[in-house]
Structures are given as structure tokens and as C-alpha cells.
């Protein structure tokens, strides 16, 4: 959690031991890197400890002609005393982090063979050994050994200051003056320095507070610190100083005021001076006043109380965690699945959310716990997160709405702040509701960060902190304090980093203003946390009763948006399925065999077909068909829906499969046409449907040509086939007539003629199939041109063959006989 107010300080006196390797997104590679780190980081320190790791490649550039003084520890990783001293050296690095422009710390592992020449060159014979290298050290300098150095941070800090003060010219450019000042210098200070605040620390000669605070403010602008001894009587009298140490702010014109702090000590002076108006870290923009503060994002700035937790931040963290970070893992298996189950379990138990959110978290946890396999897909989990089952009063708001975790830039604070806040709340809730496992929440956080947190170096640092000391947590209270202390350790490491928001500097939290009782000092004057006061503060600050619900979206709106989303998804699915079905139908139509002939020209209802069959049979028996035609009078029959003749593909014209055998039928002349491929699919499907519907009742008919007109008028069945409309109807032929004695002979002649035509038509239809396959989509002219071109090409090839053959004969050498 990026802290909400204050300036960066460096008082925390803890230790951190991290052995990061080259961390990648895969767990296997991470494990290998942790087991086999690079040679430079295989010792007791790493770059995360804010200690420079010396190697044969960089030792000269770091120690020789450097603008900063360098303190170097020469150690052997197998040395027990070196191992015991390493936490102190790491704490020293954190404590004097703000001194970096003037002083830096380095270390070299002499046990590594690659570094043996370094240690031999500097005359190292025992471990641990600390040497001090002044700024602008010359080549060949072996440094100044700090013999009998103390094994605690305060003593080492004072020894470093002593070494700095012995520096000869030229003075390090980044190091401010550490000697005591005088009244004359103070009175002319603002004539030669462009700063807003001059802090005067009055102290005794043996005190180091003034020099320590001077170096602590080294990375900050618009403030300068000077040390004034209690022996400077004129200045002490002028400012009416009564206590030593004490701090006064001096302004142009001789105005002054005392700096109000709880305890007259280095940590309190440093923190108070860093919070003065106009004081900013070098290279950082000045903070914006809260009343006019805006962020450089698309969202408008939301004013908030810096001393409260907001539910909007917690719900935004849940959304990003469950819907964004988890979505990067299409399949969750093995250890990651176990970590996810632990994560959702503590959320369902301890998250102090609204009813709709808690219902969703319980639903997700129940679903996950019921998964017995070794892996799940995120798509399946997403359906539960989105409440696809539409369970009542169950939803997690989508999108983020940062309030207390807002940043001045889109890439500052936000989700990392939300993750810290979320787990602080969970540890406190576990304590308040009486959890049984002290490490339950910490294990869930550790597993989630290790498996899913996107910042892999951050995940590695947290894993190392957890491996170092999380096993020492044995009570719910110690779990709350452990997470808080590790958070402050991370803040110390990242203070002044590019990821720090200038409007919300990373500090040791809570600040003295927020919790004065949480801060105290040791007997030697160093800062110390009062854990007896810190724990009640944390339990109150992160309790569910203290969480504000400002800027939350109303539950009814959340549920309404969820319903609208499901409706849109359902419509999208239906549209997609419809499109896929159409695509499949089109694909299937291309795979079906093309029809070799058109469908039957006339397909009638079953009862009509039977009636027609009876009529034909009666006609064959001797005239009963005419009586049947006479029974229907002069009525006109309605055309059937499937009576339209189908276009025959390949021949380029429309024609009926067979010619009607009923007297009085008239056929239109066939028309040649080019196949319209755009309409072919629709006609093809319609023809197929008509074929299937009428296949059981369509009869093959033969063409009967009427050779003479009977004098008696009748109403016969006349059919007219129209290629465009496909209409079928009854046409009046003649008046009623009587059959003569020669009708039987005529009918036999007609049958013989019809049989001969049917055989010819079958032969033509067989040949037509092959022509249809060869000429689909081409007209007769196209086919003719192709044939002509083929013949011409063949003739050309034959001519060339004969030409070259004759030429070869002419060139054949003649052999002369002796």
C-alpha cells in the first residue's frame, strides 16, 4: 500500500535477506534462479539490499575516482561472523539510504574464486573487514580500514560520519558541510543560497544529530540544515534556545520559529523537515494541494480522507485480481490452483463486503473447492465470476474505481496499493472475528503473489521476505504486525524510486501525526516502534467498521448492469450460432452433388396424384378418362407450390424431366440461358425439398401427341409449362365427343410413339449429365472457343514437331565410304 501522506524516511531498523535470481514468469525458471543465482548475488547480499555488489568487472569504476565515499565490507560467505553481521549491514544500508549521493555501501564475497584477486589486491586477510574509500580515491588506493568497528547500526553510522569529516580537498560535491556554523554565516546565508527553509539544529559538540539530519535531507530541495553548537552564545541568545538538542527554522530578515516535534530526536526532525511547504525530493515535481488536486487520467479526481480505507478500493482490487490478473492464465493447475483456492477461501471468510459481493465470493469459493481435478480453465471460472447462472443478489462490480489508492499518474499506486490494503484488512478481520490459523491469510497472500501477481521481481522480493521470517508468526496479532512491518520495509526500499507518487511519498507508516503514540525512541536516541500502540491502531484503522462506502455503485445498478450484460451475451451467442448455421448450410450445399436433371415438372398432392393416375388408367381402358375429365366440369385447377420446373445446370436452359402424356399438353420452346450462380443455391435447395416431398407420389409421364382433333368438344386436362412461372392449369380442348370404332388402334399407335420417345429422352439425359459436369457456368460459345483453341494449339505443336524433325535429318552427318 502506497502510504497516503508524509515524506520518505529511513528509520526502520529491521533486516531483510533476499537472494533473487533471474525471475521469469514460469515457476520452474524461478525455482532454478533461486537455487542457482548469479555469482555476484550468490553471497550474503543482493542488489535488493541497497548494497553494491563488487565484481572484477566493476570494482575499479566503483572505488576509483568516485564522486561519493564508498564503505566496503569484505566477507566470506562461509564465515559465521560474517553471516551474523550481515543483518546489521543490511539495516545500515536502509538507515542511511538518503545519504547515497555522498556515501554508498558495497560488499564483496571473498569466498568466490572470481573475487579472490580483488580481496588479495586490497590486502584482506580476515573476515569481515570494512574499509572506507574517500571520494576521488586514486588508482592503487587500498582504502582506510575501520578497525574495531561496532556491530550495531548507530555506531557504524557515527564512524562513517567521522570518516567523512576527515576528507581532504576536493570535498565531495554531493556532501553538504558537516562542520558547525556561526552567526555570521547564518546572517549571510540567504544571500548565497536559494532555499526556502534553513533549519538550525542546536546541540552539544559530541552529538551527531545535526550531521545525521543534514545527510538525511541531502536528497531534498528547498531546505538546508546547519549544525549550531551550544557554545555559539550570540546565536543561542538571539533565538532564546533553552534545550539541546532543538531545531529552529530561520528565515530572511532574522525571523525564526521553533520546529514542533514530539521527541527531540533525529527521526522526528527528519520527518518534520521533509513535510515543510515547498520541500520536495530532487527530481520529483512538487505535490499538489489536495483542494485543487487532479490526476492525469480519464477519470475525474475523487476527494478522499487520507486516514480512512474505502470499500471502492477493495472492490476494485477484487475485480482486477479475479478478472484481469487471473485471466492471464488460461489454465490454472497444480500449485497455482491450490493458491487460488486458499485465496478465495480467505476472501469468502474475512472480506467485509456488501451482501451481493459476499454472495459471489462464496459462490466462487464453493465452486473452486468442489473441483477435484488438478486443473481448471479460466473460462469456466469466469462464468462463475460473471454469475452466468443468474443467482439472485450475486454480483461483483466490473471495472475499477480507485479512491484512497488514486495516483497522480495512471501508472502510480492503484492496484499495488489496493493489494496491500486488501491483505491488511483480511489479517485484521481474521483477528477481529477470531480466526483459528494465524498464518491462514499470510499463506493465501504468499501463494497468490507467487503464482499470479504480475510484477515478478516484486513477487520474488515478497517470497524472500516470507521465507525469511513468516514461520515465526504464531498468533493472529503477530500476523497483523508481520505484514505491517514488511510493508514498511518495502516502502523504505522504494522511497525515491520512479514508482513513487510525488503526491503520496512512501513513508514509514503510520506517520507521527496519524499515530503519535506509535513512535518512540531508544535510550540512544534512535527511533523505535511502540508495537503495543501500533497493534490497536492497525486493528482500528483496517476494521470493517472504519471502511467508508463513498463512491460505491448502488447494488441495484450493479445487478441491472449484470442482467444487461447477460442479455447482450445471449443475443451475441444467438447471432453467432445463426451465422455459423448459415455458413454450414452454404458449405454443405457446395459439397452436395449437382443435379443431373430438373425435378419433376408437376408434383401434386397425394390425393390429386391418385386421381390423375386413375384418370390415365381409365383412358387406357377405353375412354373412362374422358368421363373423369367431364366430371370436373370446366373448373380450373390451382398450381401446386412445387410445380415450377427447375433450371438444369450445365445445359444452360430450363426444361422438364419428361414430357406429359396427357392429350392437350403444350410445351413452350426451350430458351437458352446462362446459369446464374448467385441464385443457383436457393433454387437447388428448393428443388431438393420438392423432390423429397413428392418422391413417393410423382409418376413418370409420357408424351402423347394428339394426331387429329375430335369434333366433339370436351374439357380435357391441358397443361402449360412456363419456364419463368411454372404454372399448371386445366384448359378447355373441345366439346364432348363420342369414341369411334378406331380409337383402340389410335391409342396403340400413341403408346408405341411415346415408348420410342421415352427411350430417346433417357439416352439424351445420360449424355446430358456429362455435359452438365463439364460445362457448368459456361455458355455454348465459351465451350466452342475452348475447343477451337485446343485444336489450334494441337496443330501448332504438330507443326513444330515436324519442322524440327526435318531439320534434324538435314543436319545428320554423312559418312564417306573408303
N, C-alpha and C positions, 0 to 999 in steps of 0.2 A: 504494500500500500504506500503510494507516494504520499508523504505527510502534507497536511493542508496548510500549514503556516510555519514560519520560522526560517532560520538560516542554517546552513550546514555547520556542524560542529564535529569534534573528534574526541569526545570524552570517554566513549565506551571502552572499558579496559577488559575485553574478553579476548578469546583467541579463536582462530578458525584454521583448520588444516584441510586443504583441498589438494587433490592430486589429479587435476584434469588432464585428460589425454585429448586426443583429437576427436571431438564428439561429432557424430553424424546422426542422422535420423533413424538409423537401424539399431536395434538393441544389441545385436551381435557385435557390430563395429564399435559401439560404445563400450561394451564389456572388454573387448580386446584393447581398446585405447586406455581404459582404466588399469588393466593389468600390465600393459607394456607402454607406459608413457614415454615421450621423447626423452633423450638423455639429459637435456637441460632441466627437465621437470621431474626427473626420477628420484631426486633427493628429498630433503625435508621441506622445501618451499616450492611455490609455483608463482606464476605471474599474477594469479588472483590474490595473492597475499600482499600485493603492492610492494614487492621486493624485486629488484632487477636481478636476473639470473645470469651470472657471468659465464662465458664460454671462451675458448680460444679465438673465436671469430670477433667477439665484441669487447673483450677486456681492454684493449688499447683505446678504443673510441669512447668507452665509458669513463675510464680513470684518467686518461691523459688529456690535458688542456680542456677540461670540462669547466663550464661556467658555474657549476654547482659543486659544493663539497659532497664527497661520497663516503659513507660509512660502509665498510665491507666486513662480513663475517666469513671467515674461512673455517669450514667444518668438515667432518667426515660423517657420512650417513650411518655408519655402524657404531659411532661413538655414543655411549649412553648419556653423557653430559650434554652433548650437542642436541640429542633428542629432547632432553628435559628443558634445555634453554630455548628451543625453537618456538614454543608458545609465547614466551616473553618477547622474542624478537619480532614476531608477527604482531603482537599487541603494540609494540613500539612503532611499527610501520603504520598502523591505523591511527595511533595517537598523534604522530607528527606528520600526518598526510598533508596538512595545509602548508607545511614548510617546504614542500617539494621544489619550488623554484630556487631555494637556497641550499637545501640539504636533501639528499636522497639516500636510500638504503639499498645495498646489494648483498649478494651471498654467492658462494661458490663451493661446490661439493668436491673436496679434495680426494674423496674415495673413488671417484670416477676416473678411470685411466686417462680419458681425454683431457682432464683438467690437471693432471699431475704436474705438467710443466708450469702451469700458472702458479700453483702453490709453491713449487720449488723456486721459481723465479723471485717470489716475494719473501723467501726465507721462512716459510711456515714449517714448523717442526712439531707443533702441538695443536690440539683442538679442544674447544673452539677458540679462535683468535679473532679479535676485532681490531681493524686498522682504520685510521681516519686519513682520507686523502683531501687536501685542500683544493679549492678551485684553482684551475690553471696549473695543475701539477705537471712537472716536466717529465719527459721520457726518461725512464730509468729510476723514477721515484718509487720507493718501496713503502711509502706511507708512514704514518705515526701509529705505533702500537698503543692501544688503550689497555695498559696493564692493570690487572686487578679490577676490571670493570664490574659494576654491580649487576646483580641478577634480577633487577626489578626495573620497571619502565621509568619511574620518576628519576632514579639515579642515572640511568642511561641518558635520559633527556638532558639532565644538567651537565653531564660530561660532554655531550655534543655541543651545548652552548659554550662551554669553556673552550673547546677546540676552535669554534667559530671566532671567538674573540681574539684568539692568537694569530688570526690570519694576517699575513703581511700584504703589502700592496702588490698588485691591484686588488682592491676589495671586490668581492663577488657582486656583480651588478644587480642581481635579484635580492640580495640580502640587505635589509634595512639597517640603519645604525643601531647598535645594541648598547652603546655606552650611555651613561646618564646625561641628561640635557641640563641647560642653565636657563636663568630667567632672560638673559639677553637673546638667546636663540629663540626662546618662545615668543618674545615680543616681535621679532622679525620673521617669524615662521611663515605667515601668510603672504609675505612679500615675495617669497621664492617658491612657494608650494601652492598648487591649485587643488585644494581639497576642501570639503565642506566641514569636516569634523576633525578636531585634534583632541585625542584622548591622552590625558596625563595621569599616569599611574604612580602614585606616591608610595614608596616602600623603603624598607631598610636595605642596606648595602648587600647583605647576604641573601636577599630574596631573589628568586628567579621569575616571579610572576610577571613583572613588566616585560622582560625579554621574551618569555613564552607567549604572552598575548601579542606582542609585536610580530612574532613569527606566525601566530595563528591568523592574523589579519593580512598576511602577506598577499593572498590571492584576491583581496577585495579592494575596490576602488572607492574614492571619496572619503576615506578615513585614514588617519595616520596615528600611530601610537608612539609616545615617548615616555621614557622612564625618568622619574624625578626622585632623587634620594631625600631622605628625611633631613639631611644636613643642608639642603638648599633653603636656608632660613627665609630669605626675602620672598621667594615664591610660596613657601609654605604659609607664611604670614599673610600674604596678599590673598590667597584663596581660602584662608582660615581652615587649613587642614588639621584635623584632630586625631584621625585614625590612620594607621599604617598596617596593611595596605588599604588604599582607597583610590577611586578613579573619578576624575573630573573632566568635563568637556569644556574646552577653551575655544572661544570664537573671536573673530576680528573685533577690535575695539576694546579688548580686555574683558568682555563678558564671559562668564563661566557658570557652570551648573554641575552639581554632583550627579553621577550616574547611579541610579537606584537599582540595586540588586539585592537578592535575598541573602546571599552569603558573599563576603568579600574574598572571592577565590577566582582562579584562572578561568574555569569553565563558565562561570556566571558572567564574568567580564566579556569573554569572547562572544557568548551568545547575545548579550545585550548590545554590544557594539555592531555586530553583524545585522541587527534589526533596525539600526538607525535609518531615518529617511534618507534616500539617495544612495545608500551603501549597496553596491551590487558586486557580484563576483566578476572578475575580469573576463571579458569576452562574452558576457551574458547581457541581454537587454534588461533595462530596469523593469521591475514589476509594475503592474497596472493597479491603480486603486480599485478596490472592489466595487465601488459605486458606479464606475464607468467601465468596468471590465467587460471585454468581449473576447470571443475566441475566433480564430481564423478558420472556421469550419462552416458548413452549410447550415448548421443549427444555430439558433439564437442562444445567447448566454443565459443560463438559469441561475439566478442568485441563490445562494445557499448558506447555511450555517456551518462554519468550518469546524465546529466542535460536536457535530452530530453525524450519525450514519443514516443513509437514505435507502429505503427499500427499492427505489428505482435503480440504484447501482447494483444491488444484489440480483434483481431480476434480469438486468442487462447482462450481468456476468453469467447467469444460468443460460440465457439464450445463446450467448457467444460460445460458451463452453460446450453445450449439448448440440447446438445446431451448426456451429462453424468449425470449431476445433475437432470435434469427433467426426465431422463429415469428411475430413481429410483421410480417414481410414475407411476404405470401402468394406473391408472385412476386419473384424476385431476378434482376435483369437488369443489363446494361451494366457500369458501373464497380463497382457493388456485387458483381456476380458475380466480377469479376476479383479484388476484395479478398478475397472468400470463398475463392477458390482459393488465393491466397497464404497466407491464414490457415491453412487445413487442410494446406497443403504444409509449413509450418514445424512444425506440430504433429506431423505424421507423421514428420518428420525428427528433431526435437530434444526432443520431450516425453519425459521419463524415466518413463514409466508402466508399469503392470503388463502382462503379455502380453495379457490379454483386452482391455484398453483400447487397447493399441497395435494389435492386430488390427483393432479397429473404426475407429480413426483412419486406418489405411492403407486400409481398405475405403472409407471416406467420401472420402478424397483421390483414390483411384483412380477412383471413380465420377464425382467432380466433374471431374477432368482429362479424362475421356473425353466429357464433354458439349461438343459442338461448337456448339450453338446459342447465341443471345445471351441466353437467359433460362431459368430453371428454376423449378419450383414448389416451395414448401417441403414440400408433402405428399409429393412424390417423394423429397426429401432426408430427410424424417422416416422413411420406410420403411427407408432405409439406416442411419440412426442407431439405429433400433429393431431392426436386424438381422432384418428380415422374412423374409429368405432362410434364416434359421436356420443361418448358417455356424457351424461348431464353434469353441468358445472365443473368442467375439467378443461383447463387450458393454461398454456404458458405464453405470455405476451411475446409477439415476434418483434424483432428489432431491438436496438439499444437506445437508452435514454439516460445518459450519464448526468449526474448532478454533483454529488460530492467528489466524484472522480473525474470531473471535467478537466480538460487540458487546454492551454492557450494555443496549442497546435494539434492538428488531427493525430499526430504520431506520439503525443506525450500523454502519460498517465493512462486513463481509461481502463482497458482490460487488466493490465498488471495490477493496478490499484484495486480493481474490483476483486481479483483473485485473493489478494492479501486480506481485504476486508471480509470476504465471504468466509475464509477459514478462521479468521479471528472470531467472527460471530458463531461459527459452529463449535469451536473449542469452548467458548463461554456458555453457549446453550447446553452443551454436554455437561458442563459443571453445574449450571443452574437447575437442570431437570433431573440430575442425579444419574448420569451415565455410569456404567459398570467397568468399562475398559478405558484406562487413562490414555492409551495410545491409539484408540479407535479412529479418531478424527485425524491425528497426525499420520497414521499409516495410510488413510484414504488420500490425504493430500500428497504424501510422498509418492504413492502409486500413480495418482493422476498426473502429477508433474513429470514423473519419469516416463510415462507412457504416452501422454497426449499433449503436454504443454509445448507450444510451437517453438519457443526460444530454447534451442537445445543447449547452448552454453549455460543459460540460466538454470535449466533442469539439472545439468551436471553440477553446478555450484550448490544447488539445494540438496542434491543427493549426497554430496560430500559432507555437508553440514549435518544431515540426518544420520549418516553413517558414523560421524564423529561422536555424537552425544545424545541422540534420540533415545537410545536404550536406557539412559539414566532417568527418563521420565517414568515416574511410578505412581503419581496421583493426578487427578483432574486439574488441580491448581497448578502443579508443575507443568502440565501440558500447555496451559494458558501462558505461563511465563516463558516457557521454552520458545514458543512460536513468536512471542513479542521480542525476546532478546535476539533471535536470529533475524527477524525483520530489521531491527536496528543495526545489526551487523551489515546487512545488505545495503541499508541506507548510507552507512559510513563509506562503504566501498564505492558506491555510485555517486556520492556527493561531488558536484562539479563535472560529472560526465555529460556527454552530449544528450543523453536521455533524460537529464534533469530538466524539469519545467522551471524557468526562472520565476514564475509566479508562485510556485509551490516547491521551494527548495527541500531537498532531502535532509532531514534533521534527525537528531536523537529524540525520539518521541516517547512520551508526551513532553511538550515544552514546559519550561518553568511557569509560564503564565497559565497553562492549562491545568497543570498539577504541581503546585509548588511543593507539596509535601513529598512528592516522589523523588525530589532531588536533595542530596546532602553531600557532605564531603568526608573524606577520611581524616585521620589525625594529621597526616602530612599535607593536607590541603587539596588532594586530588578528588575529582568528582566520584560520587558513588550513588548508585540507585538504591532507594529505600523500597525493597520488594514488599515489605509489609503494607506500604501505601500504594504501590503500583498495582498489586492484585485487585484490591477493591475498586480502584479506578477502572481497570480493564473490564471487570465484571459489570460495572455500571454502564460504561461507555458502549459496550457491544451487546448489551442485553436487549431482548426483544421489546421491552417497554420503552426503550430510548430511541428506537428506529422510527424515523419520520416517513410518512407516506405521501409527502408532497410530490407533485408531478407524475403520480401514478395514473395510468389509464384506467377508467372505470371498468369494473368486471363485466357489466352488460355489454360494453363496447368491445371488450376482448372476445367475449363469446360470439357476438354478432359478426365480428371480423372472421372468426374461425369458421362460422357457418358459411359466410360468403366465399371463403377460400375453398371449402369443400365443394360448394356448388360449382365454382369455376373449374375446379379439377375434374368434377364429374362431367361437365359439359365438354371439357377438353378431351377427356377419355372417350366419350361417345363420338366426338368428331374424328378423333384419331382412328377409332375402330371402324367408323363408316368409310373413311378414306382407305384404310387397309383392305376392307372388304371389296370396295370398288377396284382397287389395284389387283387383288386376287382374281376377281371376275375377268378383268381385262387380260390378265396373264393367262388364265385358263382358256379364254377364247382364242388366244394365239396358238395354244397347244392343241386344240381340237382339230380333227381332220376336216378339210374343206369339203362341202357337199358336192357330189358329182352331178347331181341334177336337182331341179327345183322340187319343192314339195308338191303334193297333190293339189291341183287347182281348185278342187271342190271338196270340202270336208264339212259334213253336215252333222247335226245331232243324231244320236243313235236311232231314235225313232224315225227320223226322216230318212236315214240311210236304209233302214229296214223297209220303209215304204217304197223307196226308189228301187231296191232290189226286187221287191215283189212286182213292181211295175215292169221291170225289164224281163223277168221270168214270164209274166203273163203275155208280154209281147212275143216272146219266143214260142209260146204255146199256141198262138193263133189269134192275137188281137185283143187279149184281155188288158194289155197296157193302154190301149186307146180308151177303153172303158174307164180305167182308173184315171186317165187324164180328164175324161169327160166329167168324172165325179167331182173334181175340184173346181169345176166351172171355169170362170175367167179370172180367178184370183191370182195375184202376183206374189211370188214367194220372196221373203226377206233374205238378203245375203247374210251368210254366216261370217263371224268375225275372222275366221282363218281362211276365207275364200280367196284372198289376194294371192296371185301366183308369185313365187319367189324368183328373184333375179338369179340367173345362173352365172356363177363366177367362172371366168376363163373364156367362155364363148362370146362374152360381151353383149348378150341380148337376153331378153326375157321370153320364156316360153313355158308352156305347161308340160308336165312329165308325160302325159299321154293325151290323146285326143278323145273327146267324148264320143260315146257310141250311140247317143240318143238322136233320133231323127230331128232335124231342125236346128242343130247346133251350128253356129257360125263362128269362125276364128278370124281375128284380126291378123293382118300381116305382121310378122315379127319385125321389130325395129332393132337395128344395130346400135349399140351404145357402149361407151367406155365405162368400166367399172368405177363407181365412186367408193373408194376405200374408206372414206370418213363415215359413210352410212352403212358400210358392209356389216360391222359388228352388230349394230342394232337389228338389222334385218336378219342376220344369221341367228341371233338368239330367238327372235320372234318365230322364225321358221322352225327352229328346233322344238320350241314349245308347241307349235301347232302339230308338228309331226308326232310328238309323244301323245298328245291329246286325242288324235284321230287315228293312230296306228291300228287300233283294234277294229275300226269300222269303216275305213276307207277302202273302196273296192276299185280294182283296175277296170277301166272302161275302154272300150274300143270305138274307133271312129266308124260311123256308118254314114255313108254318103247317100243322100236321097236322090234317086235317079229320075224320078218323074213326080209331078205334082198331082195329088189326088183331087178330084173335083169336089169332094165333099169337105167343107170347112170344119176344122176341129180346133181345140186348144191343146196343143202339144207342149211338151217341156222344151222350151228354147233357152239356150244359154249363150250369153255373150261375154267373152273374156276380154277385159280391158287391162292392158299392161300397167296402166297408171293407177286405176281404181280397183280392179279386181272384182267387178260387180257380177253377180249371178242372178238371173231372173227368169220368169216364165214369159214366153212370147206367143201370141196367137198365131197359128200357122194357117189353117183353112177352116171351112165349115165342116160339120160332121159328114162322114162319107161311109160307104159300105165296102167291105172287103170283097174283091172279086176272086174268082177261082184260081188265078195265077199268083196269088200273094205268097203262097208257100214257096214257089220256085224263086221268087224275087228275094225272099228272106234268106234262102240258102246261098244265093249269089252274094248277098251283102256279107254274110258270115265269112265266106271264102275270101272276099276282098279285105275285110277287116283283119283276118288272121295273117294275110300276107303283109299288111302294113305294120302290124304289131311286131313281126319278126324283123322287118327293116328298121323300125324305130329302136328296137333293143340293140341292134348292131351299131347304129349311129350313137346311141347313148354310151356304149362301151368305148368307142373311139373318142367320144367327147370328154370322157374322164381324163384321158392322157393329154388332150389338147388343153383342158382346163388347168391341169397342173403345170404345163409348160408356158402358158400364156397369161397367167393371172396378172392383171393390172396393165396389159398391153393390148393395143388395138391391132387390127389386121395389117394396117400399114406398117406399124412397128415391126411386126413379125416378118413381113415381106422384106423390109430393109435389112434386117438381120440376116436373112437367108441370102440376099444379093451380096452383101458384104462378105459373108462367109465364102461364097462361090468365087468372088473376085480374089480374095486372099489365097484361096487354094490354087487358082490359076497362076497368080504371081509366083507362088512358091514352086509350082511345077516348071514354069518358065526359067526361073533362076537355077533350078536343078539341072535342066537340060543344057543351059548355057555353060555352066561350069564343067559339066561332064564333057562336052565337046572341046572346051578349051584345054582340059587336061589331056585329052587324046592328042591334040595338036602338039603339045609340048613334050610328049613322051620321046625320049632319045632313041634314035635309030642306030642299031648295032651293025657295023660293016663286017661282012664276011671276008675272010682272008682269001 
